[in-house]
Every structure is written in C-alpha cells, then in structure tokens.
Amino acid sequence: MFFSTCCQNLWLRLQEFIELVRSENYMRAILYARRYLAPWGATYLKELQRVMATLAFRSNTECAKCKVLFEPKQWDFLVDQFKQEFCRLYGMTLEPLLNIYLQAGLSALKTPYCYEDDCTKEDPLSQDSFRKLALPLPYSKQHHSKLVCYITKELMDTENPPQVLPNGYVYSTKALKEMAQKNNGKITCPRTGLVCNYSELVKAYIS
C-alpha cells in the first residue's frame, strides 16, 4: 500500500489532494498542495512527487503507479490505520472484548466433531455464528471422551446413561425409552434394523 510509508497526518492530506484531482478541481488541488503538502517535502519528497503526478495523468489514467492512488480501497486502508492508532492510544484491542471472551470459552469446546452435521444441539458450536468465531482457534485437547447418542444427539451421562442393544450398538436411555413407549416395548436399531424388547437392553456404565 502506497501510504504505508507515510505518517498518518500526511496520509490524510495526500488522500484529500487526490480527491480534489479526482473531481477535477486542479487549481484547488495545487493551492492545497502548496499549503498542506509542501512542508513535508524535505522528508517525503518521493511520495509527494508521485502524488503530484496525478495532476498530469488524471483519475482515468492507465498508468499503474497513478491508477492505484485513485482506488477506493485507499480510504479503507486509511480507516484501518486510524482505527489501529486510536486503539493504541487508548489501550484498546482491535478485536471486540466480547469476541475475545467468547473465543476463550470456545477454545475449550472446539473439537472436530463440532463441525459435523450431527453435532449435538447442546454444543454451542452447533451454531454457525459460533463456528465462524471459533474457526481460527486450535482444537481443544480432550482428556476424556464424550458419548453422544446417535438418535437424540444428546450427551450420555449418569443422568441419561447409555444402554447396549444385543447387537452391540449403544444409545441413550432417553431415546430408547421414548422408542419403546411408541412401539409397545419394542426397540429398533436405527443403524442395523435389529428389533428387540426393551428388557433385553443392558445398561453401560461410564467411568
């Protein structure tokens, strides 16, 4: 970026000069340069010479060195620079504090499973807004596994313990009870199609 070599006061002056040239107010641009840009000549001569060349090439020029000066993104760059300087002076962070606090919490929850379609709905990272916020964060180091029911997508724990079907597949008690109540005590494995009685299930314990 051209203005990255200049101080912020000069950045703004140069851009104001360019806007005068863009609007074809050439006399005003020259008067402006004499008043506000000339004092910087001893320190930033090359930058000033390049900007002054826009008087000859105009805003519709195909000259690459001058054309870039008329691009709208120059203003975006100035906005970013002033924002950074403002935050530096007042001891503020560029990133909103709320985002920083949320990312601190999400970093402890983020696992590869969070980005799968069948992610449990209790997981904050099942929401697109939180997924986007956690995208640059590393995955959390999980020392303990979490069991998630294939049917309800809810965690299986002491309050909702896992139960084992005769074919070895495991589902949560909550899901199996609801299925049994709707089917006269019969359980159908959603992955293999096996049908069995609720009484045939074996409770699994989490250690």
Disulfide bonds with the S-S distance in Angstrom:
none
